[in-house]
Amino acid sequence: MSHKAVLQQWVLEALAAHGGKADRLTVAKHIWHARGRELEGTDLFYTWQYDMSWAASELRKLGQLKPANAGPAGVWELSGDGPSLF
């Protein structure tokens, strides 16, 4: 699985762990606490926060996240639609 596909999975896991929605910072903290050791020592360590935002955009295209303008600014929310990556 590519590192970008992995980040899509991690974003979904983080949102699920926070009741289906969270702001970008909360998602980043969750990923760091849950997956930081996996990130260290890889090229992804240097780009993962940017790639996390890319992953959220891709998940919106897939229908997994609600559109960015569907809720409060900066909050990512699971849509309950689209193909599951779990």
N, CA, C and O atoms as CSV, one atom per row, in Angstrom:
chain,resi,resn,atom,element,x,y,z
A,1,MET,N,N,0.858,-1.181,0.000
A,1,MET,CA,C,0.000,0.000,0.000
A,1,MET,C,C,0.900,1.239,0.000
A,1,MET,O,O,1.878,1.294,0.746
A,2,SER,N,N,0.576,2.225,-0.829
A,2,SER,CA,C,1.385,3.435,-0.889
A,2,SER,C,C,1.230,4.237,0.400
A,2,SER,O,O,0.257,4.083,1.138
A,3,HIS,N,N,2.217,5.096,0.650
A,3,HIS,CA,C,2.148,5.876,1.887
A,3,HIS,C,C,0.939,6.808,1.894
A,3,HIS,O,O,0.388,7.096,2.956
A,4,LYS,N,N,0.524,7.281,0.722
A,4,LYS,CA,C,-0.656,8.144,0.689
A,4,LYS,C,C,-1.920,7.349,0.991
A,4,LYS,O,O,-2.821,7.865,1.653
A,5,ALA,N,N,-2.009,6.125,0.530
A,5,ALA,CA,C,-3.162,5.277,0.858
A,5,ALA,C,C,-3.172,4.957,2.352
A,5,ALA,O,O,-4.232,4.892,2.975
A,6,VAL,N,N,-1.997,4.760,2.912
A,6,VAL,CA,C,-1.888,4.507,4.354
A,6,VAL,C,C,-2.416,5.713,5.127
A,6,VAL,O,O,-3.132,5.553,6.115
A,7,LEU,N,N,-2.069,6.907,4.685
A,7,LEU,CA,C,-2.544,8.098,5.380
A,7,LEU,C,C,-4.061,8.251,5.282
A,7,LEU,O,O,-4.686,8.747,6.220
A,8,GLN,N,N,-4.653,7.845,4.189
A,8,GLN,CA,C,-6.115,7.866,4.106
A,8,GLN,C,C,-6.700,6.976,5.200
A,8,GLN,O,O,-7.646,7.359,5.887
A,9,GLN,N,N,-6.132,5.802,5.350
A,9,GLN,CA,C,-6.587,4.873,6.389
A,9,GLN,C,C,-6.408,5.488,7.776
A,9,GLN,O,O,-7.300,5.398,8.620
A,10,TRP,N,N,-5.263,6.106,8.005
A,10,TRP,CA,C,-4.985,6.709,9.311
A,10,TRP,C,C,-5.932,7.867,9.612
A,10,TRP,O,O,-6.355,8.035,10.756
A,11,VAL,N,N,-6.270,8.663,8.606
A,11,VAL,CA,C,-7.236,9.753,8.806
A,11,VAL,C,C,-8.585,9.168,9.196
A,11,VAL,O,O,-9.227,9.658,10.125
A,12,LEU,N,N,-9.016,8.139,8.507
A,12,LEU,CA,C,-10.297,7.498,8.841
A,12,LEU,C,C,-10.280,6.942,10.259
A,12,LEU,O,O,-11.250,7.092,11.002
A,13,GLU,N,N,-9.179,6.302,10.631
A,13,GLU,CA,C,-9.060,5.753,11.989
A,13,GLU,C,C,-9.122,6.862,13.032
A,13,GLU,O,O,-9.786,6.720,14.058
A,14,ALA,N,N,-8.427,7.967,12.765
A,14,ALA,CA,C,-8.415,9.084,13.713
A,14,ALA,C,C,-9.813,9.673,13.876
A,14,ALA,O,O,-10.248,9.950,14.994
A,15,LEU,N,N,-10.501,9.860,12.780
A,15,LEU,CA,C,-11.851,10.418,12.864
A,15,LEU,C,C,-12.792,9.462,13.583
A,15,LEU,O,O,-13.609,9.891,14.398
A,16,ALA,N,N,-12.685,8.180,13.290
A,16,ALA,CA,C,-13.525,7.193,13.971
A,16,ALA,C,C,-13.264,7.204,15.475
A,16,ALA,O,O,-14.193,7.045,16.268
A,17,ALA,N,N,-12.008,7.390,15.868
A,17,ALA,CA,C,-11.643,7.412,17.285
A,17,ALA,C,C,-12.174,8.651,17.999
A,17,ALA,O,O,-12.244,8.679,19.227
A,18,HIS,N,N,-12.545,9.671,17.236
A,18,HIS,CA,C,-13.049,10.915,17.820
A,18,HIS,C,C,-14.519,11.152,17.480
A,18,HIS,O,O,-14.959,12.292,17.329
A,19,GLY,N,N,-15.256,10.075,17.364
A,19,GLY,CA,C,-16.693,10.185,17.175
A,19,GLY,C,C,-17.124,10.576,15.770
A,19,GLY,O,O,-18.263,10.996,15.565
A,20,GLY,N,N,-16.219,10.441,14.794
A,20,GLY,CA,C,-16.587,10.719,13.410
A,20,GLY,C,C,-16.240,12.096,12.915
A,20,GLY,O,O,-16.397,12.379,11.728
A,21,LYS,N,N,-15.764,12.975,13.804
A,21,LYS,CA,C,-15.328,14.292,13.338
A,21,LYS,C,C,-14.295,14.869,14.292
A,21,LYS,O,O,-14.307,14.605,15.494
A,22,ALA,N,N,-13.403,15.662,13.720
A,22,ALA,CA,C,-12.342,16.297,14.501
A,22,ALA,C,C,-11.692,17.368,13.645
A,22,ALA,O,O,-11.781,17.343,12.417
A,23,ASP,N,N,-11.039,18.306,14.311
A,23,ASP,CA,C,-10.309,19.310,13.541
A,23,ASP,C,C,-8.964,18.729,13.106
A,23,ASP,O,O,-8.526,17.689,13.598
A,24,ARG,N,N,-8.334,19.420,12.184
A,24,ARG,CA,C,-7.085,18.945,11.578
A,24,ARG,C,C,-6.013,18.674,12.630
A,24,ARG,O,O,-5.302,17.673,12.545
A,25,LEU,N,N,-5.889,19.553,13.616
A,25,LEU,CA,C,-4.875,19.389,14.654
A,25,LEU,C,C,-5.120,18.125,15.473
A,25,LEU,O,O,-4.179,17.400,15.795
A,26,THR,N,N,-6.368,17.864,15.806
A,26,THR,CA,C,-6.700,16.661,16.569
A,26,THR,C,C,-6.372,15.406,15.765
A,26,THR,O,O,-5.855,14.431,16.310
A,27,VAL,N,N,-6.673,15.435,14.473
A,27,VAL,CA,C,-6.343,14.296,13.611
A,27,VAL,C,C,-4.830,14.105,13.569
A,27,VAL,O,O,-4.349,12.976,13.673
A,28,ALA,N,N,-4.074,15.192,13.419
A,28,ALA,CA,C,-2.613,15.103,13.372
A,28,ALA,C,C,-2.054,14.545,14.680
A,28,ALA,O,O,-1.171,13.688,14.662
A,29,LYS,N,N,-2.563,15.026,15.807
A,29,LYS,CA,C,-2.095,14.519,17.107
A,29,LYS,C,C,-2.397,13.034,17.247
A,29,LYS,O,O,-1.557,12.266,17.714
A,30,HIS,N,N,-3.592,12.634,16.846
A,30,HIS,CA,C,-3.957,11.221,16.938
A,30,HIS,C,C,-3.003,10.362,16.093
A,30,HIS,O,O,-2.499,9.339,16.557
A,31,ILE,N,N,-2.769,10.789,14.864
A,31,ILE,CA,C,-1.872,10.030,13.993
A,31,ILE,C,C,-0.475,9.980,14.596
A,31,ILE,O,O,0.159,8.925,14.590
A,32,TRP,N,N,0.010,11.092,15.111
A,32,TRP,CA,C,1.355,11.109,15.679
A,32,TRP,C,C,1.456,10.161,16.873
A,32,TRP,O,O,2.414,9.396,16.984
A,33,HIS,N,N,0.466,10.215,17.765
A,33,HIS,CA,C,0.510,9.341,18.947
A,33,HIS,C,C,0.353,7.868,18.582
A,33,HIS,O,O,0.987,7.002,19.185
A,34,ALA,N,N,-0.493,7.587,17.593
A,34,ALA,CA,C,-0.754,6.196,17.207
A,34,ALA,C,C,0.296,5.636,16.250
A,34,ALA,O,O,0.573,4.437,16.272
A,35,ARG,N,N,0.881,6.491,15.411
A,35,ARG,CA,C,1.725,5.997,14.312
A,35,ARG,C,C,3.091,6.655,14.218
A,35,ARG,O,O,3.827,6.414,13.261
A,36,GLY,N,N,3.440,7.479,15.190
A,36,GLY,CA,C,4.698,8.217,15.136
A,36,GLY,C,C,5.922,7.340,14.920
A,36,GLY,O,O,6.819,7.693,14.155
A,37,ARG,N,N,5.957,6.207,15.587
A,37,ARG,CA,C,7.114,5.302,15.421
A,37,ARG,C,C,7.213,4.765,14.001
A,37,ARG,O,O,8.312,4.541,13.494
A,38,GLU,N,N,6.066,4.559,13.357
A,38,GLU,CA,C,6.066,4.098,11.960
A,38,GLU,C,C,6.561,5.192,11.021
A,38,GLU,O,O,7.133,4.900,9.971
A,39,LEU,N,N,6.341,6.449,11.397
A,39,LEU,CA,C,6.754,7.570,10.563
A,39,LEU,C,C,8.254,7.847,10.673
A,39,LEU,O,O,8.908,8.190,9.688
A,40,GLU,N,N,8.781,7.696,11.872
A,40,GLU,CA,C,10.196,7.994,12.099
A,40,GLU,C,C,11.085,7.101,11.238
A,40,GLU,O,O,10.852,5.899,11.105
A,41,GLY,N,N,12.095,7.713,10.665
A,41,GLY,CA,C,13.042,6.959,9.859
A,41,GLY,C,C,12.592,6.712,8.430
A,41,GLY,O,O,13.250,5.983,7.688
A,42,THR,N,N,11.464,7.320,8.033
A,42,THR,CA,C,10.987,7.173,6.662
A,42,THR,C,C,10.901,8.553,6.019
A,42,THR,O,O,10.889,9.570,6.713
A,43,ASP,N,N,10.843,8.580,4.707
A,43,ASP,CA,C,10.665,9.857,4.006
A,43,ASP,C,C,9.336,10.500,4.368
A,43,ASP,O,O,9.215,11.725,4.355
A,44,LEU,N,N,8.353,9.696,4.687
A,44,LEU,CA,C,7.037,10.205,5.050
A,44,LEU,C,C,7.101,11.082,6.305
A,44,LEU,O,O,6.254,11.954,6.496
A,45,PHE,N,N,8.097,10.852,7.153
A,45,PHE,CA,C,8.276,11.649,8.363
A,45,PHE,C,C,8.311,13.142,8.046
A,45,PHE,O,O,7.826,13.955,8.832
A,46,TYR,N,N,8.879,13.502,6.906
A,46,TYR,CA,C,9.061,14.901,6.534
A,46,TYR,C,C,7.849,15.514,5.842
A,46,TYR,O,O,7.755,16.736,5.734
A,47,THR,N,N,6.932,14.691,5.379
A,47,THR,CA,C,5.802,15.217,4.596
A,47,THR,C,C,4.432,14.787,5.114
A,47,THR,O,O,3.418,15.153,4.520
A,48,TRP,N,N,4.373,14.029,6.192
A,48,TRP,CA,C,3.130,13.380,6.554
A,48,TRP,C,C,1.990,14.353,6.841
A,48,TRP,O,O,0.839,14.031,6.545
A,49,GLN,N,N,2.262,15.531,7.405
A,49,GLN,CA,C,1.162,16.458,7.690
A,49,GLN,C,C,0.578,17.035,6.400
A,49,GLN,O,O,-0.637,17.196,6.285
A,50,TYR,N,N,1.430,17.341,5.442
A,50,TYR,CA,C,0.932,17.772,4.129
A,50,TYR,C,C,0.151,16.624,3.484
A,50,TYR,O,O,-0.951,16.820,2.971
A,51,ASP,N,N,0.731,15.440,3.516
A,51,ASP,CA,C,0.088,14.277,2.903
A,51,ASP,C,C,-1.230,13.927,3.597
A,51,ASP,O,O,-2.145,13.403,2.961
A,52,MET,N,N,-1.333,14.214,4.894
A,52,MET,CA,C,-2.572,13.984,5.628
A,52,MET,C,C,-3.686,14.872,5.055
A,52,MET,O,O,-4.825,14.430,4.903
A,53,SER,N,N,-3.347,16.116,4.743
A,53,SER,CA,C,-4.334,17.022,4.138
A,53,SER,C,C,-4.732,16.542,2.748
A,53,SER,O,O,-5.901,16.606,2.368
A,54,TRP,N,N,-3.743,16.060,1.992
A,54,TRP,CA,C,-4.041,15.480,0.673
A,54,TRP,C,C,-4.991,14.299,0.836
A,54,TRP,O,O,-5.950,14.154,0.078
A,55,ALA,N,N,-4.719,13.457,1.830
A,55,ALA,CA,C,-5.553,12.278,2.070
A,55,ALA,C,C,-6.992,12.688,2.370
A,55,ALA,O,O,-7.931,12.054,1.890
A,56,ALA,N,N,-7.167,13.741,3.157
A,56,ALA,CA,C,-8.524,14.216,3.456
A,56,ALA,C,C,-9.225,14.669,2.177
A,56,ALA,O,O,-10.409,14.391,1.988
A,57,SER,N,N,-8.510,15.359,1.309
A,57,SER,CA,C,-9.100,15.793,0.030
A,57,SER,C,C,-9.524,14.597,-0.811
A,57,SER,O,O,-10.607,14.595,-1.395
A,58,GLU,N,N,-8.670,13.579,-0.870
A,58,GLU,CA,C,-9.000,12.376,-1.635
A,58,GLU,C,C,-10.193,11.648,-1.027
A,58,GLU,O,O,-11.038,11.125,-1.753
A,59,LEU,N,N,-10.265,11.612,0.297
A,59,LEU,CA,C,-11.396,10.967,0.965
A,59,LEU,C,C,-12.697,11.721,0.688
A,59,LEU,O,O,-13.765,11.112,0.616
A,60,ARG,N,N,-12.611,13.036,0.534
A,60,ARG,CA,C,-13.805,13.805,0.148
A,60,ARG,C,C,-14.249,13.412,-1.251
A,60,ARG,O,O,-15.442,13.240,-1.500
A,61,LYS,N,N,-13.289,13.267,-2.175
A,61,LYS,CA,C,-13.613,12.869,-3.550
A,61,LYS,C,C,-14.273,11.488,-3.585
A,61,LYS,O,O,-15.147,11.229,-4.412
A,62,LEU,N,N,-13.849,10.613,-2.685
A,62,LEU,CA,C,-14.412,9.261,-2.609
A,62,LEU,C,C,-15.746,9.217,-1.870
A,62,LEU,O,O,-16.405,8.178,-1.835
A,63,GLY,N,N,-16.140,10.340,-1.283
A,63,GLY,CA,C,-17.391,10.392,-0.538
A,63,GLY,C,C,-17.279,9.910,0.887
A,63,GLY,O,O,-18.294,9.741,1.562
A,64,GLN,N,N,-16.062,9.684,1.365
A,64,GLN,CA,C,-15.866,9.198,2.731
A,64,GLN,C,C,-15.937,10.311,3.768
A,64,GLN,O,O,-16.342,10.081,4.908
A,65,LEU,N,N,-15.536,11.531,3.365
A,65,LEU,CA,C,-15.634,12.694,4.240
A,65,LEU,C,C,-16.643,13.665,3.660
A,65,LEU,O,O,-16.815,13.755,2.445
A,66,LYS,N,N,-17.301,14.384,4.542
A,66,LYS,CA,C,-18.222,15.424,4.093
A,66,LYS,C,C,-17.433,16.536,3.414
A,66,LYS,O,O,-16.256,16.732,3.717
A,67,PRO,N,N,-18.059,17.256,2.511
A,67,PRO,CA,C,-17.368,18.376,1.865
A,67,PRO,C,C,-16.853,19.381,2.898
A,67,PRO,O,O,-17.423,19.516,3.981
A,68,ALA,N,N,-15.786,20.073,2.557
A,68,ALA,CA,C,-15.147,21.010,3.481
A,68,ALA,C,C,-16.111,22.110,3.933
A,68,ALA,O,O,-15.993,22.621,5.046
A,69,ASN,N,N,-17.053,22.468,3.079
A,69,ASN,CA,C,-17.979,23.554,3.428
A,69,ASN,C,C,-19.261,23.054,4.092
A,69,ASN,O,O,-20.206,23.825,4.257
A,70,ALA,N,N,-19.309,21.786,4.473
A,70,ALA,CA,C,-20.521,21.200,5.047
A,70,ALA,C,C,-20.628,21.390,6.561
A,70,ALA,O,O,-21.662,21.079,7.152
A,71,GLY,N,N,-19.579,21.890,7.183
A,71,GLY,CA,C,-19.593,22.057,8.629
A,71,GLY,C,C,-18.702,23.202,9.035
A,71,GLY,O,O,-18.332,24.032,8.204
A,72,PRO,N,N,-18.352,23.258,10.303
A,72,PRO,CA,C,-17.471,24.328,10.778
A,72,PRO,C,C,-16.110,24.296,10.064
A,72,PRO,O,O,-15.618,23.232,9.687
A,73,ALA,N,N,-15.529,25.456,9.893
A,73,ALA,CA,C,-14.225,25.555,9.231
A,73,ALA,C,C,-13.188,24.719,9.970
A,73,ALA,O,O,-13.085,24.769,11.196
A,74,GLY,N,N,-12.429,23.955,9.203
A,74,GLY,CA,C,-11.330,23.174,9.766
A,74,GLY,C,C,-11.713,21.851,10.388
A,74,GLY,O,O,-10.848,21.135,10.892
A,75,VAL,N,N,-12.991,21.510,10.365
A,75,VAL,CA,C,-13.441,20.241,10.957
A,75,VAL,C,C,-13.652,19.224,9.845
A,75,VAL,O,O,-14.367,19.475,8.874
A,76,TRP,N,N,-13.023,18.086,10.007
A,76,TRP,CA,C,-13.179,16.978,9.067
A,76,TRP,C,C,-14.199,16.026,9.665
A,76,TRP,O,O,-14.153,15.720,10.856
A,77,GLU,N,N,-15.128,15.556,8.827
A,77,GLU,CA,C,-16.196,14.694,9.341
A,77,GLU,C,C,-16.476,13.547,8.383
A,77,GLU,O,O,-16.579,13.738,7.171
A,78,LEU,N,N,-16.599,12.349,8.953
A,78,LEU,CA,C,-16.973,11.189,8.160
A,78,LEU,C,C,-18.366,11.394,7.593
A,78,LEU,O,O,-19.241,11.953,8.254
A,79,SER,N,N,-18.564,10.938,6.369
A,79,SER,CA,C,-19.868,11.108,5.731
A,79,SER,C,C,-20.781,9.911,5.939
A,79,SER,O,O,-22.004,10.041,5.899
A,80,GLY,N,N,-20.196,8.763,6.158
A,80,GLY,CA,C,-20.998,7.552,6.233
A,80,GLY,C,C,-21.330,6.997,4.863
A,80,GLY,O,O,-22.016,5.981,4.751
A,81,ASP,N,N,-20.842,7.665,3.804
A,81,ASP,CA,C,-21.072,7.241,2.424
A,81,ASP,C,C,-19.750,6.816,1.805
A,81,ASP,O,O,-18.687,6.946,2.413
A,82,GLY,N,N,-19.838,6.317,0.605
A,82,GLY,CA,C,-18.629,5.972,-0.137
A,82,GLY,C,C,-18.078,4.623,0.265
A,82,GLY,O,O,-18.501,4.040,1.263
A,83,PRO,N,N,-17.129,4.126,-0.517
A,83,PRO,CA,C,-16.529,2.827,-0.214
A,83,PRO,C,C,-15.676,2.909,1.050
A,83,PRO,O,O,-14.981,3.900,1.275
A,84,SER,N,N,-15.732,1.895,1.847
A,84,SER,CA,C,-14.963,1.863,3.086
A,84,SER,C,C,-13.528,1.460,2.818
A,84,SER,O,O,-13.268,0.547,2.035
A,85,LEU,N,N,-12.597,2.141,3.468
A,85,LEU,CA,C,-11.190,1.768,3.380
A,85,LEU,C,C,-10.766,0.904,4.551
A,85,LEU,O,O,-9.608,0.496,4.631
A,86,PHE,N,N,-11.692,0.618,5.466
A,86,PHE,CA,C,-11.370,-0.234,6.621
A,86,PHE,C,C,-11.343,-1.672,6.204
A,86,PHE,O,O,-11.091,-2.550,7.029
